[in-house]
Amino acid sequence: MTLRLRSLLFMPADSPRKIVKGAGLPADAIIADLEDAVAPSRKHEARSLLVEAFQRLPQEGPLRCIRINPVNSPYWPDDLLETFTAMPQAYVIPKVESAADLQLVSEQLNRLEDTAGVPNGTVRLLAIVESAAGVINLRDIAGADRRLAALAFGAEDFAGNIGARRSREGWEIFYARSAVATAAAAFGLQAIDTVYTELNDKTGLAQECQVVKDLGFRGKLAVHPVQVDVINRAFTPNLSEVAAARRLIAVFEAHQRAGQGVCVLDGRMVDMPMFRAAQDLLVRADNGPE
């Protein structure tokens, strides 16, 4: 199953009201957060509240995800054990630094799926890479487990990990950001960009979405409902883009039938990589909202 993940909206796991509200928004995924959004003293209560909220949600709607705590913490095993009955469609694993991190979670999910009588691999994984070690090990992480559907980049933690100062231009995270997109593409995964922390700056969010879309990302994490529509628009091909892609495909295929490998369209050379990019754009457009 290919997941469509343009916008992924975080909300605190200990707030059923926000979870239910979030499920009614046009986000492609909602992520109930058991990590940063919940204090250690409230982890157990938050898991119960999360299960209660998820069980009230309709089957249709955004992909239902849960962000557990990192595997180097004492909380993650209970995060899985106490929330699996909510039947999330995916677990989001933060601070992934090695293939073993994902494999450990997947093995536990195998046991839980066996007990529940559902096929192994039913629940997907989304990995957030947010450290120097994670970036260095991206190749192993991206190929770690068949459950993995997407790689996300966590810029704030990454910058802190390497001692960088965050800037609007983002050059301090450019290498890591590009590495995540490249690894995702190499392994057929979706690349999800980091959160945009300026909640009242929709213009800046739209501009950043365009930048990372050009880098190969197909979606972005959101921390507030007001960001969802901006993100969805940015990652959904518009009518002019669709028309241009269809024209490119038609011209290229006509030249291929005539035995010509490349062609010129509007003074620009068109070859196979551009043809495939146009096909990919049409797939994303076809999966978009009516």
N, C-alpha and C positions, 0 to 999 in steps of 0.2 A: 504494500500500500504506500503510495506516494503522498506525503503530507504537504499541504499548502500552508506555508508559515510566513506570511508577510508581517503581521503584527502579533506579538506575544505579550500579553498584559499581565504584569505582576499585581497581586493583592495579598494582604496578610492572611495567613492560614487561620488565624484566630478570630476572623471577622466573617461569619456566615453571611451577613448582610451584604458586605462588599463582594463576596464571591458570587452570590446569586445575582447581584446587580451587574457584575462584570460579565456573567454568562449571557446577559441580554444585550451586550454591546457587539458591534461588528468585528471584534478582534478575531483573528484566526485561531488563537489559543489563549486560554487563561492559565496562569500559573499561580497556584496557591503556595505561598512561600513559607516554609518552615525554617529557613535559615536566618537571614538578616532581619526579617520582619518580626521575629518572635524571640523574646528573651528566654534564656535557659530555664528560668523558673516556670515558664508557661508552655514548654514544649509538649508535655503530655496532654494538657488541656486543649492546646491548639490542634493536635491530631484528632481528638474527638470532635471538636467543632468543625474541622475540615470534612470529616466523614459525614457528619450530619448535613452539611451544606451540599456536598456532592450528591448525596442520595436524593436531594430535592430537585436536582437539575434535570431538565428534559434530555432525552437521548440526542436530539439534534442540537445544533449550536456549536460554539467554539470547541476545539480540542481541549480536553480536560487534563491538565498537567499538575504535578506536585513537585516543587523544588525541595529536595531533602537536604540535610546537612552534609558537609564533605565527609568522605570516607576516612579522613584522619581525625574525625571527631568521634565522641562516644555516642552520638545521637542517631546516626543514620540507620543502624539496624532496626531500632524501634520505629523510626520514621516509616520504614517499609512495612514492618509487621502490623503496626497499628492503623495504617491507612489503606492497605491493599483492599480491604472490603469496600472501600469507596469506588473501586474499579476505575482508577484513572487510566487514561489512554497512553500516558507517557509520564515518566519521571525525569526531572531535570536534575543533573548531577553537577554541582558547582565545584570550582577549583580542581578540575581534573588535571592530573600531572603525569599520568602514565596509563598504558593499556590496562594494567592490573586494577586500577581504580574502577573502570567500567566493568571488567570481568567479574570483580567481586560482587558488585550490585546485580549483575545479570545472573550469577549463580544463585543468589538469594531469591531473585524473582522466579527462576526455574522451579525452586521448591514451593514457592507460594502458588504458582500457576498449577503445579501438579496437585496440590491440596485442593485448589478450587475447581479442578477438572477442566481447565482451559489449556489450549496448546501453548507450549513454550514459545516465547517470542511474541506473544499477543501484545504485551505492554512494551512500548518503545522507549528509547532513551534519547535525551538531548544533553550533550556535554558542553559545559561552559569552560573555556580555556582562559585563565586569568593570571598566569604566572610565567616567569621565564622558563621554568622547567616544563610547563605545559606546552609552550611554543616550541621548545627544542624537541619535544617528543610527539609533535603533531602527527607525524606519519604513523607511528604505532597506535596512537589514540584513535585516529580516523579509521583504522582497520581493525580495531580491537574486538568488535562484537556485532553480530548481525542485527541486534536490536537498535543500533545507533541510526538515527534518522537525520540528525543535524549537529553541526558544530556552531557554537555561539562564542563570541568574543566578549570578555569582561575587561573593559579598558581601565576602569577606576582602580580595581585591585591590581591589574598588571602594572600600571604606572607606579603604584605604591611599592610593589614588589621589586621593581628595578631601580627605585629611587628617582623616578622622573617627575617633573612638574607638568600637570595637565595644562594644555593650552587649547584655544579655540581652533588653531590650525591643525593640531593633532599630529605633528611630525614625530613626537616622542613615541607614538603608538603605531606609526605607519607600517613599519616592518612586521610587527606582530599581527596587525589587522590583515595585511595582505597575505601573510602566511596561513592564517585561518581560512581565508577564502580559497586559497590555492589548494590546501589539503582537502577541504570539503569537495571541491570540484574533482580532484584526483580520485576520490573514493565514492563519487556519486551521492554526496550528502548535500543538504541545504546549508548555506552559510548565513548565520544570523548575527547582525551587528549589535554592538553594545548599546546600553541605555543612553538617552540624551537627558541630562540632568536639569536643564533650564526649562522648567515646566511652562512658563509663560511666553516662551520664544518659539512660536510656531514657524516663523520664517526661518530661523536658524535650524530647526529640526528638519524642515523640508529641504534646505540646502545640504545638510549632512546626509540625509537619505539619498540625495542625488549623487553625492560624492561616493558613498559606499556602494550604491548600485553600480556605478561605473567600475568599481573595483571587483565586482562579482558577487556581492551579497544579494540575497533574495528576500531578506526581511530584517526586522529590527525589534529589539526588546523595548517595551514601553513600561513606564512607571506611573502613568496617570491616564485616565480615560480620554482626556482631551487630546492625547497624542495619537490615538488609534486611527482616526480618519486621515490625518496627515500622512501617517506611515502607509496606510492602505493605498492612498492615491499615488504615493511615490513609487510603490513597488507593483502597481498594476499598469501594464502598458496602455497608453492612451490611443485614441482613434488614429491620430496621425502616425504614431509609431507602428501601429498594426498595418495601416495602409502601406507605409514604406516597406515593411517587412514582406508583405504579400507581393509587392511589385518587384522587390529584389529577387524573391524566390522564383517568380514567373520568368523573369529575364534570364536568370542563371540556368534554370531548367531548360529553357529554349536553346541556350547556347550549348548545354550539355548534349541535348539531342542532336545538335548539328556537329557534334564532335569537337567542340571547343572547350578547353579546360577552365579558362578564366574569361571574363568579359568586362566591359566598361559600362558603367551606369552613371549618367550625369557627371561624366568626367572623372569618375573614381573607379579604380580597379576593384572587381568583385571576385573573390575566390571561395574555396570550400569552407574555410573557417567562418567567413561572413555569412555564407549560406546557412551553416549550422546555427549560428547565433540568431539569424532571423527565424529559423524553425523553432528554436527555444523560446523566443519572444512570443510567437503565436501560441505555443503550448501554455505559457503563463497567462496570456490573454484569454484563452478558451476556458481556463480554470477560474477566471475572475467572476465578479458579481454581474448579474444581468443588468 
